[in-house]
Amino acid sequence: MHFGFVEKGYPGPAGGGGAGTFVQVMGRHLVKEGHRVTVVATSRDRQRMEENDEGVRVVRLPVGRDRMMKIFALPGAYAFRHMARHLCRGWMVAREIDRLNADRPFDLVEYSEGGDYWHGRRRRFKLVSHLHGSRYTFLKQSGRPVDAAEWRQRKLELSFIRSADWVFSPSRALAGIVEEEAACRLTHLTIQPYPLDAESASEAVRSSRTSGEMKVIFAARNDPVKGGDVLLSSVNHVEASGGGILFDFYGYAPKPGQLLPRSVRVHGFVPRKTLLDCYKEADVAVIPSFWDNSPNTIYEAMAAGLPVIGSSVGGIPELVSHGETGFLVEARDFRGIAARLLEFRDNPQMRIFMGAAARERIMHLANPEANLQARLAVYESIVSTNPVRPLVTEP
């Protein structure tokens, strides 16, 4: 079969996010199973590019941001900026998908979250929406302001999700939020965590250190919603309580002139393989997000045998079992994070025990072979059956 994926963040030289990593893992698995896979992603260059990633055909399209920004400068256009951008970029993706489909028809195309809108209106192949967390959802759930422009774009995305033949979500929390946003129940829905990739699932090689300074890792994109500033506040409390903990921040960019606690080391972007090695050198991972879906960093940390201190928001509690594989704290509770860090500092045997339990849990939830085969079974079922309309029912 020929499977298509549309994910702008498909990993490249500059890396990729959780959704992009999932598509890469799934695409490579489908190729090994004898299927053909084409991914449409975005490129920072001004021209269309193609590459081969272990048998996965990756087509990268230019974003075209400069031209769009000129349009949004027109009187009255700013209030519709997000909707217009979504439609323009979606049209570019739709044209490319149609071109690829004419060359070799797709059996199924999976889009991350909101699709391209246009294919939700014209049925040419089976459509799947993989919920990942829209910009609107992240803003609203993390308590940040959203305006009418954001909601207009979200309505277009929800229209596509409602029209899809199937919907995947890595967390029950996100699926419930999308149903609330769409004011309907998604009847063709599968809740399934992301699969681990081969590197993450390989046996964790790390020393069970019970002496010396405890090492904490925080890895996230440079976005306030990820809670980097909250963790810095926790570090101040830790240092005031005797220290003994080193903190490595990856991806976080401090403000110009910002004075960092002496126990904090800030690193820029590192390749994913390097980051996986960094997890193996750490003792504890902290995920202090204001809101999150199913963070890939938790999968990677738990697979490396680390206990996780995470915010009790979104899909994080579905991964981290409080008191067994780590601890859950309220979002923005820097004192709570500091207290749990000190608890791990003073009880190294507990963090080693919880780290082992964390790896066992994530290997069960996100076992690569079982997860990917289960997804493939759903794909085959979608392709082999006629689409059912409507796919939503009113609550």
QUIJO-V276578 format. One record per backbone hydrogen bond with DSSP energy under -1.0 kcal/mol. CO is the residue of the C=O (numbers start at 1). NH is the residue of the N-H. E is the energy in kcal/mol with one decimal. If there is no record, write none. Layout:
BEGIN
co->{CO;CO}
nh->{NH;NH}
e->{E;E}
END
This chain:
BEGIN
co->{1;2;2;3;4;5;6;7;8;12;17;18;19;20;21;22;23;24;25;26;27;28;29;30;31;36;37;38;39;40;41;49;51;53;56;57;58;59;60;61;64;65;66;67;68;71;74;77;78;80;81;82;83;84;85;86;87;88;89;90;91;92;93;94;95;96;97;98;99;100;107;108;109;110;111;116;118;126;127;127;128;129;130;134;135;136;137;138;139;140;147;148;149;150;151;152;153;154;155;156;157;158;159;166;167;168;169;171;172;173;174;175;176;177;178;179;185;188;190;197;198;207;214;215;215;216;217;218;221;223;224;225;227;228;229;230;231;232;233;234;235;236;238;239;244;246;247;248;249;250;255;261;263;265;267;271;272;273;274;275;276;279;284;285;287;292;295;295;296;297;298;299;300;301;302;307;308;309;310;311;313;316;316;321;321;325;326;327;329;330;332;333;334;335;336;337;338;339;340;341;342;347;348;349;350;351;352;353;354;355;356;357;358;359;360;361;362;366;367;368;369;370;371;372;373;374;375;376;377;378;379;380;391;393}
nh->{36;107;108;38;110;40;112;10;42;15;21;22;23;24;25;26;27;28;29;30;31;32;33;35;34;3;57;5;59;7;61;60;58;56;53;39;51;41;49;43;68;69;70;71;72;74;77;80;81;84;85;86;87;88;89;90;91;92;93;94;95;96;97;98;99;100;101;102;103;104;126;4;128;6;130;118;121;109;165;166;111;168;113;138;139;140;141;142;144;143;151;152;153;154;155;156;157;158;159;160;161;162;163;129;190;131;192;175;176;177;178;179;180;181;182;184;393;167;169;201;202;209;246;283;284;248;286;250;223;226;227;290;231;232;233;234;235;236;237;238;239;240;243;242;214;216;265;218;267;220;258;264;247;249;251;275;276;277;278;279;280;282;217;309;311;315;298;299;300;301;302;303;304;306;305;285;327;287;329;313;316;319;320;324;325;308;323;310;312;333;334;337;338;339;340;341;342;343;344;345;346;351;352;353;354;355;356;357;358;359;360;361;362;363;364;365;366;196;371;372;373;374;375;376;377;378;379;380;381;382;383;384;187;185}
e->{-2.9;-2.9;-1.3;-2.4;-3.0;-2.9;-1.9;-1.4;-1.2;-2.0;-2.4;-2.1;-2.2;-2.2;-2.5;-3.0;-3.1;-2.4;-1.9;-2.4;-2.1;-2.0;-1.5;-2.5;-1.7;-3.1;-2.3;-2.2;-3.4;-1.8;-2.5;-3.3;-2.8;-1.8;-2.8;-3.2;-2.0;-3.1;-2.5;-2.7;-1.4;-2.5;-1.3;-1.3;-2.1;-1.7;-1.9;-1.6;-1.7;-2.9;-2.5;-2.5;-2.4;-2.7;-2.8;-2.1;-2.3;-1.8;-2.2;-3.0;-2.3;-1.7;-2.8;-2.5;-2.1;-2.6;-2.6;-2.0;-1.4;-2.4;-1.1;-2.7;-2.2;-2.6;-3.5;-2.7;-1.3;-2.5;-1.9;-1.2;-3.0;-2.3;-2.9;-2.6;-2.5;-2.7;-2.9;-1.6;-2.5;-1.2;-1.9;-2.3;-1.6;-2.2;-2.2;-1.3;-2.0;-2.8;-1.7;-1.6;-2.3;-2.5;-1.2;-2.2;-2.4;-3.0;-2.4;-1.6;-2.4;-1.9;-2.6;-2.1;-1.8;-2.6;-2.6;-1.7;-1.6;-1.7;-2.2;-2.4;-1.0;-1.6;-3.2;-3.0;-1.7;-2.8;-2.0;-3.1;-2.0;-2.2;-1.8;-3.1;-2.0;-1.9;-1.7;-1.7;-2.1;-1.6;-1.3;-2.2;-2.8;-1.8;-2.4;-1.3;-2.1;-3.0;-2.9;-2.5;-3.2;-2.3;-2.6;-1.8;-2.8;-2.8;-1.7;-2.2;-2.4;-1.5;-1.8;-1.9;-1.2;-1.2;-2.4;-2.6;-2.1;-1.4;-1.1;-1.2;-2.4;-2.4;-2.8;-2.4;-1.3;-2.1;-1.6;-2.2;-2.0;-3.0;-2.2;-2.0;-1.9;-1.9;-2.6;-2.3;-2.6;-1.6;-3.0;-2.5;-3.0;-1.9;-1.7;-2.0;-2.3;-2.4;-1.9;-2.4;-2.4;-1.7;-2.2;-2.4;-2.2;-1.5;-2.0;-2.5;-2.9;-2.1;-1.9;-2.0;-2.4;-2.1;-2.1;-2.3;-2.5;-2.2;-1.1;-2.6;-2.8;-2.3;-2.8;-2.6;-2.2;-2.0;-2.1;-2.4;-2.0;-1.6;-2.6;-2.7;-1.8;-2.5;-2.5;-1.9;-1.9;-3.0}
END
